[in-house]
């Protein structure tokens, strides 16, 4: 491993804490994995959250966030002194911590587990999920149906490498107008010339060859079904429309291009169309601009299949059933729920974002059993009380929260299928359900973000009989 030191190493001296400043290097033993993409280490009693290590390793780290008054420090691995057998060469130089710091700069974010065997990555993610449920999820522990494993997704497409799965990618722009990405928890933007986690269609756009001066952010979406990709350009403040148009003409002719305002979500078509056409579970979906869609090419089918399996298996989803899809987005789950309940049932589809809700209306216009409402989940449920057979809950990373959980329980469903992308907020919400007399009847977890610390969970929650 790299042995080049970029700063003096502070040796551990009994009774003395190393000078707390960014750039100080320390030698530590890497402890257990923690939520957020790092592991826990200690130095003279101080907790350090270390990125780019593996439990059991001895490493040299560089402090990236430190202070005498801080409860903990943060650090990146710059040299591996005793390597784990699970360590592998990083697939992406820009995200390789030891290589990046050897060249005097931090790694880009977004592939913080790229130095770990995929099987070990999934074990670590399972450890995090279990730890969060035990620590935050109340006294119920883990359901008997929990297999203890985070399941692989899409290996047939990426050949077991964990690469080429992202159909969407977000980039920043360097001060010289080149495509870039941020370092973790940093304003520093580093240039990139590839995105190995993205599909071939995203990389074929070759955004790194475009002069992006005047642009602050770039979003790329290339549907897994091979339909026309979309590039969204967020102009920097004061950028003139002519400059944005000049950037657009540098992009491949087969790509649609639009300008967008990240603050408002407003999209202005520049070429082609301002939306993409996605396919999943036998349905077509229009997704406008930066509207939400699962970024792994195989995630929509995997998650829909798991949700419907949970609900069908418990007898909660059937012709004539009354169900709701909450935080429904463009209608991924709504369309499949509508198929299951048929014209004798009903589906309430609730989404807070106006643009995404409009997409859902377009996508579900031919399903008379679906009612689409744009608004906050708790408000809509108060206004439209029903005797639900089941609810599907797919909130943003922050989770549903105590007030929403209370409202869900009060609406009286027989079961709730909860889809989550964050184990901490998921575990917290589970504790609220348990306090209200509900518990986990089923739980599965999926590795739809290989080489990152993220995972997706699908749970079945039912009232305790």
FENVENQUI-V824136 format. One record per residue. RES is the residue in one letter. PHI is phi in whole degrees, 0 to 359 (* if undefined). Layout:
# FENVENQUI-V824136
<<RES;PHI> <RES;PHI>>
This chain:
# FENVENQUI-V824136
<<X;*> <X;296> <X;244> <X;286> <X;267> <X;258> <X;202> <X;301> <X;269> <X;271> <X;285> <X;285> <X;242> <X;308> <X;81> <X;231> <X;268> <X;303> <X;306> <X;270> <X;206> <X;298> <X;98> <X;295> <X;248> <X;227> <X;257> <X;222> <X;264> <X;278> <X;263> <X;292> <X;291> <X;228> <X;298> <X;111> <X;94> <X;224> <X;242> <X;263> <X;231> <X;226> <X;220> <X;52> <X;87> <X;272> <X;282> <X;234> <X;273> <X;255> <X;261> <X;75> <X;250> <X;223> <X;310> <X;98> <X;277> <X;253> <X;221> <X;261> <X;240> <X;247> <X;292> <X;250> <X;207> <X;212> <X;181> <X;299> <X;273> <X;288> <X;290> <X;207> <X;248> <X;238> <X;204> <X;249> <X;288> <X;246> <X;203> <X;253> <X;270> <X;226> <X;273> <X;286> <X;295> <X;271> <X;281> <X;230> <X;300> <X;293> <X;281> <X;223> <X;303> <X;295> <X;257> <X;277> <X;298> <X;296> <X;292> <X;297> <X;292> <X;297> <X;261> <X;88> <X;212> <X;285> <X;281> <X;287> <X;278> <X;101> <X;212> <X;288> <X;253> <X;293> <X;264> <X;242> <X;308> <X;302> <X;298> <X;289> <X;306> <X;291> <X;297> <X;296> <X;295> <X;297> <X;300> <X;295> <X;300> <X;296> <X;296> <X;294> <X;294> <X;289> <X;276> <X;249> <X;273> <X;85> <X;268> <X;283> <X;67> <X;259> <X;288> <X;302> <X;283> <X;292> <X;280> <X;85> <X;236> <X;270> <X;274> <X;290> <X;228> <X;76> <X;295> <X;296> <X;277> <X;256> <X;65> <X;80> <X;271> <X;75> <X;249> <X;69> <X;254> <X;280> <X;268> <X;223> <X;212> <X;241> <X;230> <X;257> <X;227> <X;287> <X;297> <X;266> <X;85> <X;256> <X;298> <X;207> <X;222> <X;282> <X;287> <X;299> <X;52> <X;217> <X;273> <X;289> <X;250> <X;251> <X;293> <X;228> <X;232> <X;192> <X;220> <X;298> <X;282> <X;274> <X;293> <X;302> <X;294> <X;290> <X;293> <X;294> <X;291> <X;48> <X;298> <X;289> <X;266> <X;264> <X;282> <X;259> <X;301> <X;94> <X;254> <X;261> <X;209> <X;229> <X;242> <X;235> <X;229> <X;230> <X;306> <X;295> <X;280> <X;84> <X;286> <X;302> <X;285> <X;228> <X;246> <X;253> <X;246> <X;259> <X;293> <X;290> <X;301> <X;90> <X;290> <X;279> <X;306> <X;298> <X;291> <X;297> <X;296> <X;294> <X;290> <X;300> <X;288> <X;279> <X;276> <X;305> <X;295> <X;277> <X;258> <X;285> <X;225> <X;215> <X;266> <X;214> <X;252> <X;300> <X;287> <X;253> <X;80> <X;294> <X;239> <X;241> <X;292> <X;250> <X;200> <X;74> <X;232> <X;263> <X;211> <X;238> <X;253> <X;257> <X;231> <X;195> <X;51> <X;80> <X;231> <X;252> <X;228> <X;269> <X;233> <X;275> <X;52> <X;266> <X;302> <X;289> <X;207> <X;304> <X;275> <X;281> <X;302> <X;255> <X;294> <X;304> <X;295> <X;297> <X;289> <X;299> <X;298> <X;289> <X;300> <X;292> <X;296> <X;300> <X;287> <X;296> <X;299> <X;270> <X;76> <X;268> <X;235> <X;196> <X;304> <X;92> <X;290> <X;250> <X;226> <X;221> <X;245> <X;254> <X;59> <X;281> <X;59> <X;278> <X;103> <X;306> <X;283> <X;304> <X;298> <X;287> <X;298> <X;298> <X;300> <X;288> <X;275> <X;68> <X;286> <X;272> <X;257> <X;211> <X;230> <X;263> <X;247> <X;239> <X;218> <X;278> <X;282> <X;301> <X;296> <X;293> <X;296> <X;296> <X;300> <X;300> <X;298> <X;294> <X;289> <X;248> <X;296> <X;265> <X;249> <X;295> <X;280> <X;257> <X;248> <X;256> <X;232> <X;263> <X;162> <X;288> <X;304> <X;295> <X;290> <X;295> <X;295> <X;291> <X;282> <X;233> <X;294> <X;212> <X;268> <X;281> <X;283> <X;203> <X;237> <X;249> <X;238> <X;227> <X;283> <X;292> <X;304> <X;288> <X;85> <X;277> <X;94> <X;297> <X;295> <X;292> <X;301> <X;300> <X;293> <X;297> <X;297> <X;294> <X;285> <X;72> <X;287> <X;277> <X;199> <X;228> <X;264> <X;250> <X;255> <X;224> <X;250> <X;218> <X;294> <X;288> <X;293> <X;297> <X;297> <X;299> <X;294> <X;300> <X;296> <X;292> <X;298> <X;297> <X;296> <X;266> <X;93> <X;248> <X;204> <X;285> <X;260> <X;199> <X;203> <X;226> <X;228> <X;228> <X;268> <X;268> <X;227> <X;303> <X;72> <X;238> <X;276> <X;282> <X;210> <X;240> <X;241> <X;233> <X;235> <X;250> <X;247> <X;222> <X;296> <X;286> <X;279>>
